[in-house]
Amino acid sequence: NRSAISGSFQLPHIGVSIAREVTHMRIEDLRFDPQQGRTIVSPIGHGYGYWAGGCKAAYDPEGERFYLFYRQRVPLERGRGGRCVVAESDDGIHFHQIWSATKEDFCANSIEVGCPVKDPRGEWRLYVSYEYAPGNYWRVDVLRGESLADLDVQGRRTVLLPFDYGLSFIKDPVVYLREGAYWVYAAVSPRERYRPQEDGTRVLVGHDATMLLISGDGLRFPRGRYVFEPDGQGWDGARARINAIVPLEGGFAAFYDGGAGPYDNYEEMCGLAFSPDMIHFERLTRDEAWVSSPYGCIRYVYALPVNDRLYIYYEYTRPDLAHALRLNIVEG
């Protein structure tokens, strides 16, 4: 149903309510040294394929608590993303687990990114992406509860199904509350994977893009719009997965995962884009990644503004090629 994907649909006129505390930040203030980051969660094994990451975070000012979602993964041959966790902290640094689930609980081949968010009416939600085992496709479900510790996997409901939008997959939700609506950025299959040439060759365009879906209740999303797409050019040309958006002076910055082809899958690097309105994005890092690791990836970079600080959580390749979940704190 390609009509569900519109490049010109009218967005509701609503004001921005996310993270106004750091709107005085500038682009250069978002630079951080990932090698100097603090390890928040270590992978459960050593070597390639053991990951702790796929993170998203939330801060509850009423309880003055941080909440962090992450998934734990083992090598492909041993089961992929088998477990996900929600952890709690009073300082954004030291976390303790309050909830977890396995891929068997979700009837999944693998669990990927999840995003916790507190609804204005008081309930907590966790939007989780996973590969549904019976169909071998990625989708997004929501779990709801009075607290994140009370979430019941059995009560989950699917909110983003790829086939409803003419897509082959939809995953890795990034959820923001803007006054009156839920704005969800999700990684989706691109409009073009390759581009035929006159000489009969095919040029790779991309493997994923970002779609924006908007809903008044966060449960029903009637249409989506491509807002950030691969163009097949440069180090980041094959991927366009937005992971976080940060308000700046004069607009917004987006951390995104970039890569040049399938070789970069699992070891993407972090790029930076700018948007005046959280709808139209332009890459700022065409020559090289915004931040990098000498050992592999810096990916799933999620920036959480709290007061005058920006807590930046990310997945980092260690010297042994396993991925750890790390944190850098940027002062506003």
Buried (B, 14 or more C-beta within 10 A) or exposed (E): EEEBBEEEEEBEEEEBEBBEBBBEBEBEBBEBEBBEBEEBBBBBBEEBBBBBBBBBBBBBEEEEBBBBBBBBBBBEEEBBBBBBBBBBBEEBEEBEEBBBBBBEBBEBBBBBBBBBBBEEEEEBBBBBBBBBBEEEBBBBBBBBBEBBEEBEBEEBEEBBBBBBBBBEBBBBBBBBBBEEBBBBBBBBBBBBBEEEEEEEEEEBBBBBBBBBBBBEEBEEBEBBBBBBBBBBEBBBBBBBBBBBBBBBEEBBBBBBBBBBEEEBEBBBBBBBBBBEEBEEBEBBBBEEBBBBBEBBBBBBBBBBBBEEBBBBBBBBBBEEBBBBBBBBBBEB
